[in-house]
Amino acid sequence: MAESGAYAQLPGVKLWFTDSGGAGVPIVLLHPNTGTVAIWEPQIAGFSQAGYRVIAFDRRGSGKSMADPMSGPQPGSIAGDLDALANFLQLDTFHLLGVAGGGFAALDYAAWHPQRLRSLVVGGSTGAVEDKEIVDFAARIAIPEIRKQSAHYREIGPSYRGANPEGTRRWIEIDEHARQPGASFQPPLRSPNTFAKIAGIATPTLVIAADADLLAPPALMRIWAAHLKNHEWALIHDAGHAMAWEQPGAFNDKVLDFLRRH
């Protein structure tokens, strides 16, 4: 079934989402702090072809989703909007996948509503974990002034930037048009992510790291992943923070193998 986009009028937001439709098991995708639902083109195609109903949405202030103070409080949380959308679409249970900043919210939601999740996938993410071990690790690997540069320098691995100029241009184009002018940044979390909070998540979880990730390298991700009760580990070689965009074949294969078992 062809992917279609529509608005859901939810508390505090007119939320733009895409839904591949069909009778397959739903999987909901949470985009990074960069980008919009457009970043998921390879996953929407791959997962829907594999028989899943693929749903993705633009977070408040990104893409086409418009914050609506008249209909509910601001800024809300990504997890709150996800739950409202799941109710709107009458989803009973679903798989949840978040990468980078979307992974922050995926962990937040899994700790809040585990009964709704069939499985959880988190890729290329620090988890926004506030414990000192993670904060100190992130500080040691931080490249000075990198956030003053275009996002693609920190998010897209050098192999991809060098070998795929067209794909790099498309990623930059999506990111440059992602944030609405004047829109405030929606904090992703209902409550801070901590080791203790993550330790309460019993949902089967796949944690995917990329070995050229400048922001969430494998050694950092292993620290917080170790606190999950029930997780599997996967590594994508020669990919940066934007692993799902850079290597959609390898990323999709790892996710689909995991989903089929859960």
N, C-alpha and C positions, 0 to 999 in steps of 0.2 A: 504494500500500500504506500502511496506517495506521501512524503513528509508534508505536513501542513502547519501553518502558523496561525495563531489566534491570540486574543487577549482574554485573560481571566480577571474579572473585577474582584479583587481580594481586599481584605482589611489593610488600608494604607497604601495600596499599590494597584495600578492597572498593569498586570504582569503579562509580558509577551512570552509565549512558549511555543515550541514545536512538538509535534506528536506524530510519529510514524503510523500510529493506528494499528489495527489488526487485533487478533485474539492472543498474541504472544504474551509471555510474562513481561511485565514492565521493568525497564531499567531507566533510572533518572540520572542525568548527567549534570554536574555542577562545574561551571567554567572557572578558570583562574581569575585572579584580580585583574589581569589583562584579558582583553577579548570579550566575546559575546557567544551566543549559541553558534555563530558562524565558525568558531574554532573547532567545533565538533563534527564538521562535514564528513571526515573519514570514518568516524565512529558511528554516526547515524546511519551511514550507508552500510558499514560492515555488520553492525549488530542487528539492524533490521533485516538484512539479507540472511542472517543466521536464525531468524524467526522471533526475535524479541520486539516488543513494543518500546520504541526509544523516545524518551521525553527529555527535553532540555529547556531551560528558561534563562532569559536575561535577568540578572539581579537588578534591584532598584538603582536607578541612575545610570545604568549601562544599556547599550543597545536601544531597544524599543520599549523597555519597561519604565513606566512613568510613576514616580511617587505621587500619591494622592492624599495629602493631609486631611482632606474633608472626609475620607472614608475610614481612617484609622490612624494610629500613632506612627510617628517617625522616630528613628529610621527603621525600626523593626530589626529583624535578623534574617539571615539567609535561611536558617533552619525553620524559622517561623513561616516564611513565605513558602518554603518547600512543603511544609505540613498543610498549609492552607490550599496549595495547588493539588496535593494528593487527595485532599477531601473534595475539592472541586471536581476532580477527574474520577472520583469514587474508586481510587486505588485501594485495594485491601492491603496487600503486601507487595513489595518491589525490591529490586536490587538498587543500590545507590553507589555511584561512582563520582569521586571528586579528585581533581588534580590541582596541585599547588594551593592557591587560596581556596579553591573549591574543596580541597581536602580538609581545611580547617573546619568548614561548615559540615562536611560529611561526618567527621568525628563528633562534632557537637550534636548533630541530629541522632547519631547512633547511640549516644549516651542518654539522650532524652526520650526517644521513641523506639527502643530496640524491637518491640513487638511488631513494628511495621516492616522491618527489614528482613529480606531473605538472605542478603549478603551485603558486604561493604567492600569497596575497592578504593584505596587511596594511593595516588601516584605523585611522585616528585614534590613532597611537601614536608615542611618543618612541623606541620601540625599546629602551628602557632602555640606550641607548648611553652608554658611560662616557667617551668622549673629551671633552676639555676644551671643545671648541667647542659640543657639545650641552649639557653640564652648565652652562656659563656662560649659554647662551641660555635654558635652563629657569629659571635663577636670576633672570634679568632680567625674565621675564614672570610670575614667581610672585606671586600675590596674597596678602598677609600674612593669616595666620589662616584661610585658606580651608578647610584640611583639618579645622578644628574645626567647620565647618558641615556640614549634611546633604550627602551626596555629590551629590544631584541639582542643587545650585546650581553645582557646578563641571563636572558631566558633561552635563547637558541644556541645550541652547541656549535663550536667552530667548524666541525666537519660538515654540518648541514648548511651553515652560512656560506661556506666555500663551494660546496658541490651543488647547491640548489638555490641560485639567486632568485628564480621566479617564485619558489615557495616562500623564501624569506620576504620578498616584497609583499606577497599576499598576507603573510602573518602581520607585517608592519601595518598594512592597510587596515586590517581588521582591528588592530589595537588602536590605531590613530582615530578611528571612528567609534570606539567603544564607549568612551565616557561622554555623557551629555554635558554640554556647556553649563557650568554653574551648579551641577548636581553634586551633592555631598556624597562622600564615600560611605557606603553602608557597612558598618562594623559586622563582621561575619558571624559573631558568636553570641549565643544567649548567655553563656557563662564561660569564664576562662577555661581553656584546655590545660589540663595538668596530668601528670602521671597517674594520680589517684583517680581522676575522672576517666581516663582511658582504660584503667585497670578494671573498671566496671562494665566495659563493653564485651559481651560474650558472643556477639554476632560473628559468624565466619568472615574473616577479613583477609583480603589480598593486599599486601603492601608492595608497591613497585617503585624501585629506585632506578636512576639513570647514572651511569658512571662518569659522565662529563657535566653533571649538574653543579653549577657554581653556588646555588642557594641552599639546596637540600641534598648534599652528597650522601651516598649510601651509609657512611659511617655515622652521620647525624641521624638518619632515619632509623637505623638499627637501634639506637638508644631508646626512642619513644616506642617503636614497634615491640620491643621486648616486654613492654608493660601490657600488651593486649593478651587476653586469655587464649584466643583461638585464631592465630594468624599464619599465613603462608607468606613467603618472601620470594620476590622475583627481581631480576636485574636486567635492564636493557643496556647493551653495550654501545658505546660511541654515540650517545644521545645526551642532550642537555636538559634543562628544566622543562622545556616544551616537548617532552618525549612523545606524547600522543600525536603531536603534529609532525614531528620529525620522522618518527618511525611508526606510522600507523599500523603497518602489517604486523610487526613484532608486538606492539602494544595490544592490538585487538586480539591476536592469537592467545596471549597470556590471559587476558580478561575472559575471553570466551571459554577457554579451557577451565578456568575457575568457575564461571557461571554454570557450566554444564554439570558440575559436581555439586552444585548447591541450588 
